[in-house]
Amino acid sequence: MKRQPVFCGFPLEFAFRLMYNETILKNEVKRVKRSFGEALLAARRQNGMSQQQLADALFVNRSSVANWEADRRLPDSLMIAKIAEVLGVEATELFDASKGDLESPVVIIVDDSKIILTGGLPIIEKAIPKATVVGFTKPSQAVEYAKANRVSLAFLDIELGAYSNGLDLCKTLVDINPHTNIVFLTAFGEYSIDAWKTEASGFMLKPITEEGVKSQLKKLRHPFVFGGYDA
């Protein structure tokens, strides 16, 4: 009687069938595993929240939520933790679902006017693709965020409520991270002289425009590289 060839103690045909089925199973597991965007979408819907409601709770632009859910962008680790808190899910669920590089540049905009933030966030996101862009109305919140995240670029309004002006906030941010680029925003050109006495990279008159942001990127004291775009 002719002996059948064996592999790892199994008949060769049976062994090949096992390996084939294992490959199919692994591919199916990869297919079924949710991306970060899919996990975020499911958690948001489970909470009965719209993209705008989630964006308002996180104080980001609605397009940021849309980009996260479409897996076009990925929030930084602190934002993922904040999302988990708002949605009432385990942070590990979102971290496990996240993929890709969490080290995209972090850009913040600080202005005590919500109208300016609402209009400025999408413009900055468009001008700086793949960056994490977060807005704050309170300087204290921006400082806490900067302590937990390496901020690459900060757009600061010069007149900021609790702070006598954005010049003080500039000094604080630079003390936290000397490589943070600062661009001042104001509607008053006379502030430009004082602004240039700081560690700021530039000065931009309101309203914020895509062309204005891109122009400032060419003047940064500490350029950064991301997504094929040199800033």
MDAnalysis code that builds the backbone (N, CA, C; Angstrom):
import MDAnalysis as mda
import numpy as np

u = mda.Universe.empty(693, n_residues=231, atom_resindex=np.repeat(np.arange(231), 3), trajectory=True)
u.add_TopologyAttr("name", ["N", "CA", "C"] * 231)
u.add_TopologyAttr("resid", np.arange(1, 232))
u.add_TopologyAttr("resname", ["MET", "LYS", "ARG", "GLN", "PRO", "VAL", "PHE", "CYS", "GLY", "PHE", "PRO", "LEU", "GLU", "PHE", "ALA", "PHE", "ARG", "LEU", "MET", "TYR", "ASN", "GLU", "THR", "ILE", "LEU", "LYS", "ASN", "GLU", "VAL", "LYS", "ARG", "VAL", "LYS", "ARG", "SER", "PHE", "GLY", "GLU", "ALA", "LEU", "LEU", "ALA", "ALA", "ARG", "ARG", "GLN", "ASN", "GLY", "MET", "SER", "GLN", "GLN", "GLN", "LEU", "ALA", "ASP", "ALA", "LEU", "PHE", "VAL", "ASN", "ARG", "SER", "SER", "VAL", "ALA", "ASN", "TRP", "GLU", "ALA", "ASP", "ARG", "ARG", "LEU", "PRO", "ASP", "SER", "LEU", "MET", "ILE", "ALA", "LYS", "ILE", "ALA", "GLU", "VAL", "LEU", "GLY", "VAL", "GLU", "ALA", "THR", "GLU", "LEU", "PHE", "ASP", "ALA", "SER", "LYS", "GLY", "ASP", "LEU", "GLU", "SER", "PRO", "VAL", "VAL", "ILE", "ILE", "VAL", "ASP", "ASP", "SER", "LYS", "ILE", "ILE", "LEU", "THR", "GLY", "GLY", "LEU", "PRO", "ILE", "ILE", "GLU", "LYS", "ALA", "ILE", "PRO", "LYS", "ALA", "THR", "VAL", "VAL", "GLY", "PHE", "THR", "LYS", "PRO", "SER", "GLN", "ALA", "VAL", "GLU", "TYR", "ALA", "LYS", "ALA", "ASN", "ARG", "VAL", "SER", "LEU", "ALA", "PHE", "LEU", "ASP", "ILE", "GLU", "LEU", "GLY", "ALA", "TYR", "SER", "ASN", "GLY", "LEU", "ASP", "LEU", "CYS", "LYS", "THR", "LEU", "VAL", "ASP", "ILE", "ASN", "PRO", "HIS", "THR", "ASN", "ILE", "VAL", "PHE", "LEU", "THR", "ALA", "PHE", "GLY", "GLU", "TYR", "SER", "ILE", "ASP", "ALA", "TRP", "LYS", "THR", "GLU", "ALA", "SER", "GLY", "PHE", "MET", "LEU", "LYS", "PRO", "ILE", "THR", "GLU", "GLU", "GLY", "VAL", "LYS", "SER", "GLN", "LEU", "LYS", "LYS", "LEU", "ARG", "HIS", "PRO", "PHE", "VAL", "PHE", "GLY", "GLY", "TYR", "ASP", "ALA"])
u.atoms.positions = np.array([
    [0.840, -1.198, 0.000],
    [0.000, 0.000, 0.000],
    [0.875, 1.248, 0.000],
    [0.581, 2.166, -0.922],
    [1.400, 3.370, -1.075],
    [1.137, 4.347, 0.070],
    [2.234, 4.805, 0.720],
    [2.097, 5.737, 1.837],
    [1.853, 7.157, 1.325],
    [0.949, 7.852, 2.012],
    [0.680, 9.250, 1.646],
    [1.745, 10.158, 2.237],
    [2.162, 11.182, 1.495],
    [3.124, 12.137, 2.061],
    [2.502, 12.869, 3.249],
    [3.348, 13.151, 4.233],
    [2.843, 13.819, 5.436],
    [3.584, 15.133, 5.650],
    [2.939, 16.008, 6.438],
    [3.537, 17.295, 6.796],
    [3.131, 17.590, 8.239],
    [4.132, 17.699, 9.133],
    [3.881, 17.939, 10.564],
    [2.999, 16.847, 11.160],
    [3.163, 15.616, 10.679],
    [2.418, 14.503, 11.212],
    [1.053, 14.292, 10.602],
    [0.627, 15.204, 9.702],
    [-0.674, 15.092, 9.060],
    [-0.494, 14.722, 7.593],
    [-1.460, 13.982, 7.031],
    [-1.422, 13.759, 5.587],
    [-1.293, 15.103, 4.868],
    [-0.500, 15.126, 3.807],
    [-0.176, 16.385, 3.142],
    [-1.418, 17.153, 2.714],
    [-2.405, 16.451, 2.124],
    [-3.617, 17.131, 1.652],
    [-4.366, 17.767, 2.815],
    [-4.445, 17.035, 3.962],
    [-5.148, 17.547, 5.129],
    [-4.403, 18.745, 5.725],
    [-3.049, 18.660, 5.748],
    [-2.241, 19.749, 6.300],
    [-2.424, 21.029, 5.482],
    [-2.446, 20.885, 4.154],
    [-2.655, 22.041, 3.293],
    [-4.034, 22.661, 3.525],
    [-5.029, 21.787, 3.763],
    [-6.389, 22.287, 3.998],
    [-6.441, 23.080, 5.304],
    [-5.710, 22.580, 6.342],
    [-5.656, 23.286, 7.617],
    [-5.018, 24.670, 7.452],
    [-3.879, 24.702, 6.720],
    [-3.188, 25.979, 6.528],
    [-4.045, 26.940, 5.723],
    [-4.768, 26.436, 4.743],
    [-5.643, 27.277, 3.922],
    [-6.756, 27.881, 4.775],
    [-7.365, 27.025, 5.621],
    [-8.454, 27.502, 6.468],
    [-7.950, 28.520, 7.494],
    [-6.726, 28.308, 8.013],
    [-6.150, 29.243, 8.974],
    [-5.934, 30.603, 8.321],
    [-5.447, 30.588, 7.069],
    [-5.230, 31.835, 6.341],
    [-6.545, 32.567, 6.116],
    [-7.576, 31.819, 5.727],
    [-8.896, 32.415, 5.516],
    [-9.397, 33.048, 6.805],
    [-9.210, 32.333, 7.941],
    [-9.679, 32.832, 9.227],
    [-8.961, 34.117, 9.619],
    [-7.636, 34.135, 9.434],
    [-6.869, 35.334, 9.779],
    [-7.308, 36.523, 8.936],
    [-7.522, 36.287, 7.648],
    [-7.976, 37.369, 6.775],
    [-9.355, 37.873, 7.174],
    [-10.199, 36.958, 7.621],
    [-11.545, 37.345, 8.037],
    [-11.482, 38.171, 9.317],
    [-10.587, 37.783, 10.240],
    [-10.422, 38.542, 11.480],
    [-9.970, 39.961, 11.163],
    [-9.009, 40.078, 10.225],
    [-8.532, 41.403, 9.837],
    [-9.657, 42.222, 9.215],
    [-10.505, 41.541, 8.422],
    [-11.584, 42.260, 7.749],
    [-12.627, 42.740, 8.756],
    [-12.909, 41.875, 9.758],
    [-13.958, 42.189, 10.721],
    [-13.507, 43.250, 11.714],
    [-12.225, 43.290, 12.064],
    [-11.729, 44.258, 13.037],
    [-12.046, 45.678, 12.591],
    [-12.663, 46.436, 13.491],
    [-13.095, 47.785, 13.141],
    [-11.931, 48.766, 13.148],
    [-12.013, 49.708, 12.259],
    [-11.047, 50.799, 12.258],
    [-11.444, 51.790, 13.342],
    [-10.596, 52.763, 13.603],
    [-10.933, 53.782, 14.598],
    [-12.204, 54.518, 14.191],
    [-12.290, 54.866, 12.908],
    [-13.460, 55.597, 12.432],
    [-14.746, 54.824, 12.623],
    [-14.709, 53.536, 12.358],
    [-15.891, 52.692, 12.525],
    [-16.279, 52.580, 14.001],
    [-15.261, 52.451, 14.877],
    [-15.530, 52.355, 16.311],
    [-16.117, 53.659, 16.833],
    [-15.583, 54.779, 16.358],
    [-16.087, 56.089, 16.780],
    [-17.526, 56.289, 16.314],
    [-17.788, 55.950, 15.067],
    [-19.132, 56.093, 14.507],
    [-20.142, 55.271, 15.305],
    [-19.771, 54.033, 15.627],
    [-20.673, 53.157, 16.371],
    [-20.951, 53.706, 17.767],
    [-19.901, 54.198, 18.440],
    [-20.064, 54.729, 19.795],
    [-20.913, 56.000, 19.788],
    [-20.692, 56.848, 18.778],
    [-21.472, 58.093, 18.692],
    [-22.943, 57.787, 18.470],
    [-23.234, 56.884, 17.550],
    [-24.624, 56.531, 17.265],
    [-25.285, 55.862, 18.466],
    [-24.516, 55.065, 19.189],
    [-25.057, 54.394, 20.369],
    [-25.478, 55.417, 21.419],
    [-24.786, 56.548, 21.445],
    [-25.119, 57.619, 22.379],
    [-26.177, 58.569, 21.836],
    [-26.619, 58.322, 20.585],
    [-27.647, 59.165, 20.004],
    [-27.180, 60.594, 19.740],
    [-25.894, 60.756, 19.461],
    [-25.339, 62.089, 19.222],
    [-25.079, 62.299, 17.737],
    [-25.264, 63.529, 17.302],
    [-24.903, 63.892, 15.939],
    [-23.422, 64.249, 15.906],
    [-22.864, 64.347, 14.715],
    [-21.465, 64.770, 14.608],
    [-21.273, 66.157, 15.206],
    [-22.231, 67.043, 14.994],
    [-22.127, 68.405, 15.511],
    [-22.162, 68.417, 17.032],
    [-23.025, 67.586, 17.623],
    [-23.113, 67.528, 19.079],
    [-21.813, 67.015, 19.688],
    [-21.223, 66.000, 19.059],
    [-19.945, 65.487, 19.551],
    [-18.857, 66.532, 19.380],
    [-18.854, 67.207, 18.238],
    [-17.863, 68.253, 17.985],
    [-17.971, 69.363, 19.031],
    [-19.198, 69.760, 19.374],
    [-19.402, 70.813, 20.371],
    [-18.885, 70.375, 21.740],
    [-19.115, 69.092, 22.079],
    [-18.659, 68.575, 23.367],
    [-17.135, 68.533, 23.451],
    [-16.488, 68.314, 22.317],
    [-15.022, 68.231, 22.265],
    [-14.385, 69.562, 21.934],
    [-15.212, 70.520, 21.553],
    [-14.786, 71.832, 21.084],
    [-13.812, 71.724, 19.903],
    [-14.258, 70.990, 18.918],
    [-13.544, 70.901, 17.649],
    [-14.551, 71.188, 16.540],
    [-14.078, 71.332, 15.324],
    [-14.970, 71.555, 14.207],
    [-15.663, 70.256, 13.802],
    [-16.912, 70.335, 13.300],
    [-17.646, 69.132, 12.910],
    [-16.894, 68.342, 11.857],
    [-16.164, 69.040, 10.979],
    [-15.415, 68.339, 9.933],
    [-14.327, 67.447, 10.528],
    [-13.828, 67.786, 11.728],
    [-12.831, 66.938, 12.386],
    [-13.443, 65.586, 12.723],
    [-14.668, 65.611, 13.275],
    [-15.365, 64.366, 13.608],
    [-15.631, 63.567, 12.336],
    [-16.067, 64.262, 11.283],
    [-16.350, 63.585, 10.013],
    [-15.086, 62.932, 9.459],
    [-13.954, 63.625, 9.538],
    [-12.687, 63.074, 9.038],
    [-12.224, 61.891, 9.873],
    [-12.452, 61.947, 11.187],
    [-12.069, 60.816, 12.053],
    [-12.904, 59.594, 11.699],
    [-14.210, 59.797, 11.536],
    [-15.089, 58.670, 11.259],
    [-14.839, 58.070, 9.877],
    [-14.338, 58.884, 8.970],
    [-14.030, 58.390, 7.620],
    [-12.605, 57.851, 7.531],
    [-11.882, 57.848, 8.674],
    [-10.486, 57.382, 8.722],
    [-9.558, 58.193, 7.821],
    [-9.941, 59.443, 7.596],
    [-9.046, 60.328, 6.835],
    [-8.016, 60.967, 7.751],
    [-8.375, 61.099, 9.030],
    [-7.461, 61.650, 10.020],
    [-7.614, 60.883, 11.318],
    [-6.603, 61.037, 12.188],
    [-6.618, 60.346, 13.472],
    [-6.308, 61.359, 14.570],
    [-7.164, 61.466, 15.601],
    [-6.881, 62.407, 16.690],
    [-5.702, 61.944, 17.529],
    [-5.113, 62.874, 18.294],
    [-3.997, 62.479, 19.147],
    [-4.518, 61.705, 20.358],
    [-3.593, 61.169, 21.143],
    [-3.958, 60.276, 22.244],
    [-4.811, 60.966, 23.299],
    [-4.509, 62.238, 23.613],
    [-5.300, 62.948, 24.609],
    [-6.727, 63.155, 24.118],
    [-6.881, 63.466, 22.838],
    [-8.218, 63.672, 22.272],
    [-8.992, 62.340, 22.254],
    [-8.312, 61.235, 21.966],
    [-8.979, 59.932, 21.981],
    [-9.521, 59.647, 23.381],
    [-8.722, 59.966, 24.408],
    [-9.174, 59.762, 25.782],
    [-10.380, 60.648, 26.096],
    [-10.364, 61.870, 25.581],
    [-11.474, 62.798, 25.814],
    [-12.738, 62.308, 25.101],
    [-12.562, 61.780, 23.885],
    [-13.697, 61.233, 23.129],
    [-14.322, 60.078, 23.909],
    [-13.474, 59.214, 24.452],
    [-13.963, 58.067, 25.212],
    [-14.765, 58.526, 26.428],
    [-14.284, 59.579, 27.088],
    [-14.981, 60.109, 28.259],
    [-16.347, 60.674, 27.878],
    [-16.384, 61.439, 26.794],
    [-17.640, 62.048, 26.352],
    [-18.654, 60.983, 25.943],
    [-18.188, 59.932, 25.271],
    [-19.081, 58.891, 24.768],
    [-19.334, 57.776, 25.780],
    [-18.629, 57.816, 26.903],
    [-18.849, 56.822, 27.939],
    [-18.393, 55.431, 27.552],
    [-17.283, 55.342, 26.814],
    [-16.735, 54.039, 26.438],
    [-15.333, 53.900, 27.011],
    [-14.832, 52.670, 27.058],
    [-13.473, 52.449, 27.529],
    [-12.483, 53.043, 26.536],
    [-11.532, 53.810, 27.045],
    [-10.541, 54.422, 26.160],
    [-9.760, 53.363, 25.386],
    [-9.541, 52.189, 26.020],
    [-8.777, 51.133, 25.358],
    [-9.475, 50.655, 24.089],
    [-10.812, 50.730, 24.060],
    [-11.543, 50.314, 22.872],
    [-11.167, 51.178, 21.678],
    [-11.076, 52.485, 21.913],
    [-10.732, 53.397, 20.822],
    [-9.251, 53.334, 20.495],
    [-8.411, 53.170, 21.532],
    [-6.972, 53.064, 21.277],
    [-6.661, 51.801, 20.481],
    [-7.340, 50.692, 20.827],
    [-7.113, 49.433, 20.112],
    [-7.565, 49.548, 18.659],
    [-8.634, 50.317, 18.440],
    [-9.153, 50.466, 17.081],
    [-8.327, 51.451, 16.264],
    [-7.618, 52.339, 16.960],
    [-6.843, 53.344, 16.237],
    [-5.670, 52.692, 15.524],
    [-5.305, 53.244, 14.419],
    [-4.172, 52.734, 13.660],
    [-3.488, 53.908, 12.985],
    [-2.264, 53.675, 12.560],
    [-1.541, 54.748, 11.888],
    [-0.701, 55.526, 12.889],
    [-0.227, 56.648, 12.473],
    [0.696, 57.455, 13.256],
    [-0.057, 58.475, 14.085],
    [0.140, 58.409, 15.418],
    [-0.482, 59.377, 16.303],
    [0.357, 60.644, 16.437],
    [1.469, 60.708, 15.717],
    [2.374, 61.828, 15.882],
    [2.195, 62.887, 14.811],
    [0.978, 63.080, 14.352],
    [0.715, 64.161, 13.417],
    [0.891, 65.476, 14.168],
    [1.266, 66.552, 13.488],
    [1.500, 67.821, 14.181],
    [0.238, 68.320, 14.866],
    [0.421, 68.907, 16.026],
    [-0.695, 69.453, 16.797],
    [-0.712, 70.969, 16.634],
    [-1.849, 71.484, 16.204],
    [-2.025, 72.920, 15.995],
    [-3.186, 73.396, 16.860],
    [-3.002, 74.485, 17.595],
    [-4.088, 75.023, 18.402],
    [-4.381, 76.461, 17.977],
    [-5.616, 76.862, 18.208],
    [-6.016, 78.246, 17.985],
    [-6.727, 78.707, 19.246],
    [-6.321, 79.838, 19.785],
    [-6.893, 80.359, 21.028],
    [-7.479, 81.737, 20.760],
    [-8.783, 81.843, 20.935],
    [-9.488, 83.109, 20.716],
    [-10.728, 83.108, 21.595],
    [-11.004, 84.218, 22.270],
    [-12.162, 84.247, 23.163],
    [-13.479, 84.394, 22.406],
    [-13.409, 84.470, 21.080],
    [-14.610, 84.538, 20.255],
    [-14.898, 83.185, 19.627],
    [-16.052, 82.585, 19.980],
    [-16.408, 81.295, 19.399],
    [-16.645, 81.415, 17.893],
    [-17.058, 82.587, 17.457],
    [-17.282, 82.803, 16.024],
    [-15.972, 82.679, 15.260],
    [-14.913, 83.262, 15.823],
    [-13.594, 83.177, 15.187],
    [-13.116, 81.729, 15.148],
    [-13.336, 80.992, 16.254],
    [-12.923, 79.592, 16.286],
    [-13.685, 78.769, 15.268],
    [-14.996, 78.968, 15.237],
    [-15.826, 78.196, 14.312],
    [-15.414, 78.430, 12.868],
    [-15.084, 79.681, 12.534],
    [-14.666, 79.985, 11.174],
    [-13.226, 79.620, 10.886],
    [-12.381, 79.714, 11.911],
    [-10.959, 79.486, 11.701],
    [-10.534, 78.032, 11.662],
    [-11.191, 77.176, 12.433],
    [-10.801, 75.766, 12.500],
    [-10.785, 75.076, 11.139],
    [-11.868, 75.150, 10.349],
    [-11.840, 74.457, 9.053],
    [-10.827, 75.042, 8.086],
    [-10.561, 76.341, 8.207],
    [-9.582, 76.976, 7.319],
    [-8.178, 76.456, 7.623],
    [-7.841, 76.364, 8.909],
    [-6.523, 75.864, 9.303],
    [-6.381, 74.391, 8.941],
    [-7.463, 73.611, 9.130],
    [-7.424, 72.193, 8.776],
    [-7.168, 72.011, 7.279],
    [-7.765, 72.863, 6.477],
    [-7.582, 72.765, 5.034],
    [-6.167, 73.177, 4.630],
    [-5.635, 74.186, 5.310],
    [-4.295, 74.683, 4.977],
    [-3.196, 73.752, 5.462],
    [-3.479, 72.988, 6.535],
    [-2.478, 72.096, 7.114],
    [-3.062, 70.689, 7.163],
    [-3.061, 69.956, 6.069],
    [-3.652, 68.608, 6.019],
    [-2.993, 67.661, 7.028],
    [-3.816, 66.778, 7.588],
    [-3.386, 65.722, 8.502],
    [-2.945, 66.218, 9.876],
    [-3.050, 67.525, 10.127],
    [-2.722, 68.043, 11.453],
    [-3.920, 67.881, 12.379],
    [-3.648, 67.747, 13.669],
    [-4.709, 67.767, 14.673],
    [-4.903, 69.218, 15.076],
    [-6.073, 69.772, 14.800],
    [-6.344, 71.184, 15.062],
    [-7.419, 71.300, 16.142],
    [-7.085, 71.973, 17.232],
    [-7.997, 72.092, 18.371],
    [-8.130, 73.559, 18.753],
    [-9.352, 73.990, 19.073],
    [-9.604, 75.376, 19.442],
    [-9.932, 75.537, 20.915],
    [-9.566, 76.686, 21.482],
    [-9.842, 76.988, 22.885],
    [-10.292, 78.446, 23.009],
    [-11.252, 78.683, 23.889],
    [-11.649, 80.063, 24.191],
    [-10.950, 80.548, 25.455],
    [-10.488, 79.620, 26.285],
    [-9.828, 79.984, 27.535],
    [-8.337, 79.649, 27.473],
    [-7.475, 80.623, 27.744],
    [-6.030, 80.376, 27.736],
    [-5.618, 79.263, 28.691],
    [-6.282, 79.162, 29.836],
    [-5.918, 78.137, 30.816],
    [-6.095, 76.738, 30.229],
    [-7.136, 76.539, 29.422],
    [-7.355, 75.244, 28.779],
    [-6.256, 74.951, 27.766],
    [-5.849, 75.989, 27.044],
    [-4.781, 75.826, 26.057],
    [-3.467, 75.452, 26.742],
    [-3.208, 76.053, 27.902],
    [-1.981, 75.758, 28.645],
    [-1.977, 74.309, 29.113],
    [-3.099, 73.837, 29.657],
    [-3.188, 72.454, 30.114],
    [-3.009, 71.488, 28.945],
    [-3.608, 71.822, 27.814],
    [-3.477, 70.978, 26.629],
    [-2.021, 70.938, 26.170],
    [-1.350, 72.084, 26.188],
    [0.044, 72.159, 25.749],
    [0.968, 71.378, 26.673],
    [0.599, 71.272, 27.935],
    [1.410, 70.495, 28.875],
    [1.330, 69.002, 28.581],
    [0.193, 68.585, 28.015],
    [-0.019, 67.162, 27.735],
    [0.294, 66.785, 26.295],
    [0.457, 67.767, 25.421],
    [0.693, 67.511, 24.001],
    [1.811, 68.408, 23.493],
    [2.546, 67.892, 22.536],
    [3.624, 68.678, 21.938],
    [3.024, 69.534, 20.827],
    [2.756, 70.777, 21.140],
    [2.112, 71.687, 20.193],
    [3.136, 72.216, 19.194],
    [2.874, 71.996, 17.912],
    [3.796, 72.450, 16.871],
    [3.559, 73.917, 16.501],
    [2.285, 74.313, 16.528],
    [1.933, 75.659, 16.073],
    [0.722, 76.159, 16.847],
    [0.793, 77.408, 17.306],
    [-0.322, 78.003, 18.052],
    [-0.687, 79.346, 17.425],
    [-1.963, 79.479, 17.072],
    [-2.499, 80.761, 16.604],
    [-3.178, 81.423, 17.806],
    [-2.673, 82.590, 18.216],
    [-3.157, 83.226, 19.439],
    [-3.745, 84.606, 19.171],
    [-4.958, 84.811, 19.672],
    [-5.522, 86.154, 19.661],
    [-4.740, 86.988, 20.668],
    [-4.472, 88.240, 20.371],
    [-3.675, 89.060, 21.281],
    [-4.470, 89.489, 22.512],
    [-5.756, 89.753, 22.357],
    [-6.586, 90.144, 23.496],
    [-7.367, 88.939, 24.003],
    [-6.990, 88.448, 25.194],
    [-7.573, 87.203, 25.706],
    [-8.011, 87.359, 27.161],
    [-9.180, 87.817, 27.382],
    [-9.827, 87.864, 28.689],
    [-8.919, 87.828, 29.906],
    [-8.818, 86.631, 30.531],
    [-8.095, 86.481, 31.793],
    [-6.633, 86.901, 31.662],
    [-6.049, 86.637, 30.491],
    [-4.699, 87.121, 30.231],
    [-4.841, 88.558, 29.731],
    [-3.924, 89.441, 30.157],
    [-4.010, 90.816, 29.676],
    [-3.918, 90.850, 28.160],
    [-3.161, 89.921, 27.602],
    [-3.078, 89.773, 26.148],
    [-2.429, 88.440, 25.813],
    [-2.435, 88.107, 24.526],
    [-1.855, 86.839, 24.096],
    [-0.347, 86.795, 24.223],
    [0.276, 87.930, 24.479],
    [1.726, 87.961, 24.629],
    [2.143, 87.134, 25.847],
    [1.337, 87.217, 26.918],
    [1.631, 86.427, 28.121],
    [1.471, 84.937, 27.840],
    [0.407, 84.604, 27.108],
    [0.172, 83.206, 26.760],
    [1.292, 82.668, 25.878],
    [1.789, 83.497, 24.990],
    [2.908, 83.114, 24.127],
    [4.105, 82.690, 24.972],
    [4.448, 83.500, 25.958],
    [5.583, 83.195, 26.825],
    [5.377, 81.873, 27.560],
    [4.147, 81.650, 28.043],
    [3.855, 80.420, 28.769],
    [4.015, 79.194, 27.872],
    [3.482, 79.275, 26.661],
    [3.565, 78.148, 25.729],
    [5.003, 77.849, 25.329],
    [5.780, 78.890, 25.130],
    [7.183, 78.707, 24.753],
    [7.987, 78.155, 25.925],
    [7.614, 78.530, 27.146],
    [8.276, 77.965, 28.330],
    [8.001, 76.464, 28.423],
    [6.769, 76.070, 28.060],
    [6.401, 74.650, 28.088],
    [7.155, 73.883, 27.012],
    [7.187, 74.447, 25.809],
    [7.876, 73.811, 24.684],
    [8.534, 74.896, 23.830],
    [9.843, 75.061, 23.938],
    [10.546, 76.111, 23.184],
    [10.403, 75.992, 21.672],
    [9.947, 74.819, 21.184],
    [9.824, 74.616, 19.744],
    [8.409, 74.872, 19.222],
    [7.548, 75.381, 20.081],
    [6.201, 75.741, 19.626],
    [6.267, 77.026, 18.816],
    [5.748, 76.987, 17.607],
    [5.671, 78.182, 16.765],
    [4.429, 78.979, 17.145],
    [4.584, 80.287, 17.261],
    [3.476, 81.163, 17.643],
    [3.160, 82.128, 16.508],
    [1.882, 82.210, 16.149],
    [1.417, 83.206, 15.186],
    [0.295, 83.988, 15.857],
    [0.458, 85.294, 15.949],
    [-0.552, 86.119, 16.604],
    [-1.670, 86.494, 15.633],
    [-2.877, 86.538, 16.173],
    [-4.054, 86.952, 15.405],
    [-4.647, 88.197, 16.043],
    [-4.996, 89.164, 15.245],
    [-5.648, 90.351, 15.778],
    [-6.305, 91.138, 14.661],
    [-7.234, 91.969, 15.049],
    [-7.883, 92.851, 14.079],
    [-7.244, 94.226, 14.098],
    [-6.243, 94.394, 14.975],
    [-5.616, 95.708, 15.146],
    [-4.129, 95.658, 14.804],
    [-3.761, 96.298, 13.733],
    [-2.388, 96.278, 13.259],
    [-1.393, 96.904, 14.201],
    [-1.858, 97.787, 15.094],
    [-0.917, 98.473, 15.985],
    [-0.271, 97.536, 16.993],
    [-0.830, 96.339, 17.171],
    [-0.249, 95.381, 18.109],
    [0.983, 94.699, 17.537],
    [1.222, 94.854, 16.247],
    [2.287, 94.097, 15.591],
    [3.672, 94.389, 16.174],
    [3.908, 95.635, 16.599],
    [5.225, 95.989, 17.145],
    [5.496, 95.190, 18.412],
    [4.508, 95.130, 19.315],
    [4.686, 94.363, 20.552],
    [4.826, 92.880, 20.255],
    [4.088, 92.393, 19.260],
    [4.121, 90.975, 18.917],
    [5.511, 90.553, 18.460],
    [6.168, 91.415, 17.703],
    [7.482, 91.061, 17.171],
    [8.561, 91.044, 18.247],
    [8.260, 91.576, 19.451],
    [9.227, 91.560, 20.541],
    [9.223, 90.218, 21.276],
    [8.316, 89.344, 20.911],
    [8.207, 88.030, 21.555],
    [8.932, 86.979, 20.720],
    [8.710, 85.698, 21.081],
    [9.300, 84.587, 20.342],
    [8.401, 84.143, 19.191],
    [7.474, 84.991, 18.786],
    [6.510, 84.612, 17.749],
    [7.178, 84.459, 16.388],
    [6.581, 83.580, 15.567],
    [7.051, 83.370, 14.191],
    [6.412, 84.358, 13.236],
    [5.189, 84.802, 13.576],
    [4.501, 85.683, 12.646],
    [3.323, 86.397, 13.275],
    [2.674, 87.191, 12.453],
    [1.570, 88.043, 12.877],
    [0.566, 88.096, 11.736],
    [-0.704, 87.823, 12.020],
    [-1.693, 87.763, 10.962],
    [-2.951, 88.539, 11.364],
    [-3.401, 89.399, 10.478],
    [-4.622, 90.152, 10.723],
    [-5.846, 89.287, 10.450],
    [-6.877, 89.445, 11.271],
    [-8.138, 88.743, 11.044],
    [-8.858, 89.404, 9.868],
    [-9.718, 88.652, 9.177],
    [-10.120, 87.264, 9.405],
    [-9.064, 86.276, 8.917],
    [-9.124, 85.060, 9.449],
    [-8.190, 84.005, 9.064],
    [-8.516, 83.532, 7.656],
    [-7.496, 83.422, 6.828],
    [-7.674, 82.926, 5.465],
    [-6.697, 81.792, 5.208],
    [-7.028, 80.922, 4.274],
    [-6.143, 79.812, 3.930],
    [-4.812, 80.336, 3.394],
    [-4.879, 81.373, 2.570],
    [-3.659, 81.955, 2.014],
    [-2.788, 82.533, 3.123],
    [-3.441, 83.171, 4.092],
    [-2.698, 83.761, 5.205],
    [-2.000, 82.701, 6.041],
    [-2.692, 81.590, 6.291],
    [-2.097, 80.499, 7.075],
    [-0.904, 79.905, 6.333],
    [-1.077, 79.626, 5.053],
    [0.015, 79.044, 4.267],
    [1.216, 79.984, 4.194],
    [0.933, 81.283, 4.161],
    [2.013, 82.264, 4.142],
    [2.811, 82.203, 5.445],
    [2.111, 82.026, 6.569],
    [2.788, 81.962, 7.863],
    [3.628, 80.695, 8.000],
    [3.191, 79.616, 7.353],
    [3.927, 78.353, 7.447],
    [5.339, 78.471, 6.879],
    [5.519, 79.386, 5.974],
    [6.832, 79.574, 5.353],
    [7.786, 80.366, 6.256],
    [7.253, 80.945, 7.343],
    [8.057, 81.818, 8.197],
    [8.331, 81.234, 9.579],
    [7.961, 79.976, 9.792],
    [8.074, 79.388, 11.118],
    [9.516, 79.330, 11.614],
    [9.690, 79.604, 12.888],
    [11.017, 79.507, 13.497],
    [11.471, 78.052, 13.602],
    [10.499, 77.175, 13.798],
    [10.798, 75.753, 13.964],
    [9.943, 74.958, 12.986],
    [10.391, 74.835, 11.739],
    [9.591, 74.112, 10.711],
    [9.352, 72.668, 11.112],
    [8.235, 72.131, 10.660],
    [7.927, 70.727, 10.901],
    [7.463, 70.105, 9.590],
    [7.612, 68.779, 9.496],
    [7.293, 68.051, 8.269],
    [6.186, 67.060, 8.558],
    [5.205, 66.988, 7.675],
    [4.142, 66.000, 7.841],
    [3.431, 65.795, 6.531],
    [2.978, 64.541, 6.316],
    [2.123, 64.219, 5.170],
    [2.645, 64.682, 3.834],
    [3.979, 64.706, 3.674],
    [4.516, 65.131, 2.397],
    [4.577, 66.633, 2.224],
    [4.156, 67.361, 3.282],
    [4.145, 68.820, 3.210],
    [5.149, 69.360, 4.194],
    [6.078, 70.146, 3.719],
    [7.069, 70.749, 4.598],
    [6.555, 72.096, 5.080],
    [6.456, 72.255, 6.396],
    [6.024, 73.539, 6.942],
    [7.226, 74.229, 7.595],
])
